[in-house]
């Protein structure tokens, strides 16, 4: 479709006028690279053109998903459509729902925003053929996205993503795609999700004081409800960040991982003498955890939380269940979960990056079932039978349960981390990112590493391997092992390097941690130079 044809058939007069006012070069750039299904679906800035999120793109994507479902023999099935509270989300979700309805599907949707895990839950719970969530998760305020679930609430993988893209290429002009109004659903599925999220708690009786922020997103209300349903009544929320606000006014970047993003909840935790701090990202599919230390509060890394939750889940399985249980982590996450799984007699699977792979980690192990999956970017799947995706709300419930259980025993999160280190060695993880101007620049950097990998790093000889789009460098000696994974981001214009150092504990924890931390600093400096 030519730019002139696109503009003529753009159903949104605002984006049509925006495109018509562009000069030839900018207009050509907008049409050079249409959005494709990446790590987390379609995602891009809210503006006109096929390379961005707008009404025309949403209509065409929804029509394409419908055609793929029809070709699979699923015509007339149910489709779940949800949304967050970002700019354009309400309009985009309504349009998607109306397209599916016009194509003969029974649509479940809501007039209000819902967290992303609610949509994943609803697809699985109802047996729907598909689910769509309009969200850009923790991206900047100017972005939005289109996330698709199939196959029991799992994120799409090939060939489904390529089939949808192919159908989009042949979609009718956006203003000619049929739409049929949809009656919104009640809150029964939302309530069922809250009830289920509360059940991930392993113990009862112990309690904890919780400081929580919703990061201006859509998870605050349901997180509080789920925590209370699980028995946590002493909950304090960051008032200035509790209600949804698409501009995210109090944070520079709405991602709990970013420096400073969790400052408000840590200040609240200090003020109310909390036992745990919880920070959700804007669509509540990610959860970051903060804990008290002798020198003040700090946020745990996604890996630290992953170790703790993985160990806790495996330790509380019914007798004999570990042998048929699977835990999973992505290739850019720490290797410690594998050692923890072996210690409990469970299976560990390492997958490619992204929950579309993590959620399928048990597929190759007949008779076994996934009980936990995580990736270092604060994504945790703690109840795979209900939500086969990362879920910040149920993860928050389980994290609070862990902290409450430890507290009732006179124990602490820091002591639990120490025990893991004494048993398996000290693992330290950190990542560094390099912003790039284009996909070509990222590809050039990856090509350099593939064709001319370093022979040594920080004095250790290393070997190089490739896994999908990543380069993996490993090396070490009897006391120390190092690992660097370099890959382009699937959602942002940057190349990421994930580093891990493992150090045997031979002269005490403090010495092992000091040596590991110093070595990791060297590796990060090297990675910044790439």
N, C-alpha and C positions, 0 to 999 in steps of 0.2 A: 504494500500500500504506500503510495507516494505521500509526502507531507501534505500536499494540497488536499488529497482525498481524506487523509486523517482529520485534518482541520474541518473540512466540510461535514464530516460525520461525527465530530466530537459532541457528545450529548451535554457536555458541561460548557456553557458559554464563557466561563471564566478561563478555563484552560485553552479553549479554542482561541480566544482573544490573545492570551499570552503567547501562544505559538505563532499566531499571525503577526505579532509585533517583533519577532526575532529576526536578526539578520541571517543571511544565507548560511554562513559558517556555523552559527550556533544551531540553527534549525537542522542542518546536516548532522551535526554532532548528536542531537537528540534522537535521530533516527538511525544512527550508525550501529548501536548495540542495544537492541531491545532487552528488557529484563529477562533473565533466565532463572530457572529453579536451582538455587545454590544450596548451601549447607542448611539453611532454614527457610526455604521457599523463595518466593519473590520478595525482594526488599529494595527500597530505594527512596529518593526524595519525593515529597508530595509536590508535583508540578505537572505540566503538560508534556505529552509525548510518550512514545513506547518504551523509553528507557527509564521511566519513573512510575510512581504510584499515582493513579488518577482514576476517575470514573470509567473512562474508556478501557483502560487496561484491566480493571476489575471485571467489567462486563465480558470482555473477550476471554479472560482467564476462566471465568465461571462457565461460560458457554463451552469452552474446551474441556474442562473437567467433566461437565455433563456428558459430552460426547464420548469420552473415554469410559465413563461408567456405563453408558448405554451399550457400547461395544462389548463390554464385559458381561452383558446380560442382566444388568442391575437396574434397568428402567423401572420406575415406580417405587424404588427403595427410599429410605429416609436419608437425608443429608442434614448435618448439624452445622449451623453458621453462627459464630460468635464474633465478638470484637472487643478491643480495649477502648481506651478513652482518648486516643491520639487524634490529631487533626485529620478529619476526613473519615475516621473509622465508622461513625454511625451511617453516613451516606454509603460508604463502600459495602458495609455488611448488609444493608437493606437491598442494595442493588444485586449483590451475590445471591441473597435468598430469593429474590424475585426471578432471577434467571433460572435457578434450579427449579423453582415452582413451575415456571412456564415450560420447562422441559419434561414435566411429568413426575417430578420427585416430591415426596412429602418432606417438608422442611421444618426443622426444629430451630427456632431462633428466639432471641429475646430483645426487648426494647432497651434494655440496660446493658452496660458492659459487663463482661465476665472474664475472670482470669483464663489464660490459655489452658492450664490443666483441666479446667471444667469442660472445655470442648473435647479434649482427648478422652476424658472420663465418659462424657455423654455418648461419644461414638462407640466406645467399647461396651458401655452399660446397656445401650439400646440395640446394639447390633446394626447400627446405621452403616450405610455403604461408604460414607465419606464424611469428613468434617473440614470446615474451613474456618480459620481464625484470622481476623484482620488485626495484625499487630506488627510492630517492629521491635518488640521486646525492650531491650535496653539501649537501642540506637538513639542518636540525637533527636531532639524534638521535631526537626523538620522531616523526619523519615516516617514511612509506614510500610506495611508488608502484607503478604498473602500466604498463609501457611496451610498446607493441605495434609489431611490424615486419610489413610485408607486402611484396609486389612486389619480391622479390629482396633483402630485408634493408633496406628503407627504412622510416623512421618513417611512420606513417599520416598522411594528410591527408584533407580532405573529398573525397568524401562518406563515406569509410569510417568516420571518427570519428563522424559523425552517425548512420550506420547502426548502429554498435555501441551508441551511447547509446539509440537508439530500441528496439533489441532488449532492452537492459537494462530498459527500462521495462515490458516484457512478460515478463520472466524469471519462472520459477516461484519460489515461496518458496525461500529458500536451502537449507533442510534437505531439500527435495524434488528438488534438482538431482542427477541421477545422477553417481556417481563410480566409477571403476574403477582399481585399483592399476596402477602403471607400473613396469616394471623399469628401473633406472637404466642409463644408457649408460656405456661406458668413457671413457677420456680421449683417444681418438684424435683427436677434433675439437679438443680443447684443445691437443694437441700440434701439430696442423696449423696452428692459429692462431699458436702461438709460432714455428714454422718460417717462416710467411709474414711475421710482424712483423719478423723478423730480416732479411728480404730488402730492406727499404726502404733499407738502407744503400747509398749511392752510391759510396763509395770503400772501399778496404781497405788494411791496413798501418798507417795512423795509429791511434793509440790516445788515450784520455783517461781521467783518473781521475774517477769519478762518485760524487757524494753523492746519495742517493735516499731519499725518504720515501713511504710508502704511505698516510699520513694515517689510520691505523687502518682502512684499507679492505681490499679484496680483490685489489688489483693487484700487491702487492709481489713475491710469488713468481714470477708469470709475467713481470713486468717484468725481474727479475734474470735469469731464464732467457733471455728474448729478447735482452737486452743481451749476455749471454755468448755466445749463439749467433751474434750479429753481430760478435763479436770484442772485446768490452769486458769484460775480466776483472777490472779494478781497480775494484770496486764497493763502496761503503761505504753502509750503510743506517742509518737512525735506528731503533735497536733498540726504543725505547719506543713507536714508532708503526708497527712493521712488521706485527704480527699483527692480524687483524681484531678490532675491539672496537666494538660498536654504541653504546656510550656516548661514544666519542671523548674520553677523559678528559684528554688533554693540550692540546686546542685548544678555544677558546670557540665556534668555528664551523668545521666541517670542510670548508672551502673554501680552497684555496691562494691565492685572490685576496684573502681577508680580511686586514686588517692583523694581523701577528703569527702567522698560521697557519703560515707557512713558516720561522719563526725557528729551529726545531730543525734543519732541513736546512741552513740557511745557517751555523749554528754548526758543524755537522759539516763542511761544505765548507771552512770556515776552518781547522778543526782538522787535517784530513787533507790540506790544500793541494790541493783538488780543482780540476779544470778546468771542471766544470759541476755545477750543483745541479738536481735534478729533483724536483718535487713532484706526485704524482698525487692526484686527488680520490678519495673512498671507493669509487666503482665503476669507477675507472680509465678513464673516458671522456674526462677532461680532464687536461691536462699543463701545468704551469707551469715555467718555466726560470729559474734564477738564474745570474748571471755575476759574475766578479771585476771590480772597478773600482779605480782608484787610491785610493779612500777606503774600500774594503771591498766586501763582497758585496751585491748587490741582485737582486731579482726583476725580470725583464723583464715588461712589460705583455703582455697577449694580442696586442695589435696589433704590438708590436715583434717578438715571436716569429713572428707571421703574416707580416710583411714578410720576415724572414730565411728562413723555410722556403719561402715562395712563390718568392722569388728563387733560392734554392738548387735547388729542384726544376726550375724553368724553365731555369736555367743548365746543368743536367746532363742535359737531355733529349737523345735522339739527334738528329743533324743533320736539319733539316727537320720535326721533330715539333711544334715550337711552333705552327705555323700551324693545326694541328688540335687543339690543347690548350686546355682551359678551366680557369681558376682562378676561384674565387668567394669572395665575402665578403658578410656580411650588411649591411643598411642601417645598423645601429648600429656597424659597424666602420669602421676608417679607410679613406679613399679612396686611400691610397698604393698598395695592391695593383693598382689599375687602371693606375696609371702604370708600375709594374713590369712588368705584363703587356704593355702597349703597347711597352715598351722591348725586350722579348724577341720581339715579334711574335705573342703569344698572345692569346686571347680572355679578357676579364674579364666576369663576370656578377655583378651585385648583386642579392641576393635579400631577401625578407622575413626577419625574425629567426627563427632556429631551423634545425637541421640537417635537419628534414623538407623544408625548401625548398632549403638549400644542396646537399643530396645529389642534387637533381634539376636542378642548375644547367645541365647540358648538354642537357637535354631538348629545348630549342628550337633547337639547333644541329646539324642533321644532318651526319654525317661527323666530328663533333668529340667528344672525350671529356674528362671531368673528370679532372684530375690532382692538384688540390689545392683544398681549401676550408677556410675558417676563420671563426670569429667571435671578437670581442674577449674573450669570457668564457672564455678559454684552451681553446677547443675547436678541434681540428685534425684534419682528414681528410687523411692523407698517402698513403693507398693505396686510392683509391676502387674499384678493381677487386676488392678483397678485402673491404673494410669501407666501406659507404656511410653512415657516421656518424662522429662524432668518436671518436677512438681515442687515449687517452693513452699507451698502451704503444708503439705503432708511432711515434707522434710523438716519444716519448722516444728511441727508437733513432735517428731521423733527426736530432734535435737534437744528440745525442752525436756522430753522424757529422759534422755540420757543424762542431762545436767541434773535433773531432779533426783534420779537414781544415785548418781555419784554423790550428790550433796547429802542425801539421807544416810550414806555410808561413811560420811566424813571424808570423802574423796573429792577429787577435782579433775577437770578436763586436762590441766597441765600435767598432773600426775599420771593420767591415763596415756598421754602422749609420751611421757618419759618411759612408761612400761613397754610401750610398743618399740621405742628406740632401743631399750636394753635387750629386748628379745630378738629384734630383727636388724639392728644397726640404725645409725642416724641417717635419715633421708632429708635432704633439703631441696626445695624446688623454687624456681623463680623463672620469670619470663621477661623478655625484652622485645619490643616491637619497633619496626622501622616503617614509617609512613612512606607511601609511594604515590606517585602522580598518576600511574596508569597500570593496567594489567600487564602491559609490555615490560615495564620496569620490574615488576615483581617476577615475571617469567625470566627475565635476563639474570636476575640475582639467583634464582633457583638453578638456572642452567650452569652458572659459574660453579655452584656448589656440587652439582652432579658431575660435571666434567673435570673439575679441579678441586676435589675435596682436600682439606688439610690432612697432612700425615700425622701431625701431633697437635695437642691442645694442652696448654698449661703444663708442659713437660711430660704428658702421657701420650704414648702412641695410640692412635685411634683408627678404627675402620669405619667405612661408610656403607650404608645400605639405603635402599629406596622402598618406600611403602606408599603406593598411590601417588599423591601430590607432595609427599614429604621426603626430606633427606634426613636420615638418622645416623648420627655419629656416636660411636661408643668406644670406651677404652677404660684403662685403669690398671690396678695391680691387686695384690692379695688383700690390702687394707682398704683400698679406695676404688670406686667405680664412678665413671662420669658418663653422662648421656645428654646429647643435644638433639632436639628434633626441630627442624626448620620447615615451615610451610607457609604458603600464602593464606591469609584470612579468607574465609568463605563469606563474610558479611561486611567487611570493611576494607578500605584501600591500604592494606599494610601487609608486611611479611612478619611472621612471629617466630621467635626462637625460644623454645622451652628447654630449660636446663635442669638437670637433676644430678646431685652428688650423693653417693652413699658412702658412709665411713663406718668401719667396724668400731665397736666400742671396746677399746683395749685399755685405755688409760683414763676412763671415766667419761661421763656424758658431756661435761663441760668442754673437755679437751677435744672430743670427737666433733662436737657441734662447732667449736671454734675453727678447727681445721676444715671442716666441710664448708662452712660459711665463707672462709677466706678463699678457698678454691673456687667456689661458685662465683664470687666477685670477679675473679680472673676470667672465668668463662663468659660472664655477662659483658665484660669489657671487650673481649674478643668478638663476641657476637655483634656488638654495636658497630664494630668496624666493618662488618660485612655489608 
